[in-house]
Amino acid sequence: MKGGCEGRYISTGLNSPSLAAEEALKISVAVATGAKKPSDYPKESFTKAVGIGCDNIDKYQDPNSVF
């Protein structure tokens, strides 16, 4: 990132397609195997909301991610 923590943009929000896909797969398997019913889940589901900045980038950055 040009400028690092001194640059113009120093934060972003977590927007992880893999987290969303993992949760969707977990729900799908539970429903498909009969472990849960669709009505056991809310109509909407959200992944964790996180602000990512210079203080916590190491916790969330995936160097192997294509995104």
N, C-alpha and C positions, 0 to 999 in steps of 0.2 A: 504494500500500500504506500503510495507516494506521500511522503511527509510523516508517515508513522503516526504516533500519538500527538504530534504537533500539527498535523495536516488539517484540512478543512472539515473532513468527515471522519469522526473518530468513534462512531458507534453505529450499530445496526440492530435489528431484531432477529431472533431465531426463526428461521423459516426452513424447516428440514423436511424434504419430501420423504426421506427414509423413516423418520419418526411417524409420519402420517401413515405410510405404507405398513409399517410394523403393527401399528394399532389396528388398522383395517384388517390385516391378516389374522391377528389374534381374535378379533370379533368374528370374522368369517369362519374360522376353524371351530370356535366354540358353538356357533349356530349350526354349522354343517354336521358336527358330530353329536348334536343333541344335548351338549353340556349346558347350553343356555338357549333361551328363546329370544327372537328379535325384540320382543317387548321388554326384555330385561335391560335393554340399553336405552339411553336417551336418544331422541330423534337427531340431535346434533352432538358431536364430540369434537373437542379441541385439543391440540397438543399444547404443551407447556409454553407459556409466554415468557420470554427471557430477553432482556436487554444485554447486548454484547458490546463491550468496549475494551479498552486497553487493559483494564484490570482483570478481565476474565476470558480473554480470547483463547488462551491456551486450553481452557476447559471445553470449549465448543468447536474450535477449528478442527476440521478433518482434512488433513493434507491429501488424502486419497479420494476425496469427494469430487465428482464431476461438476458440481454446482458451485 
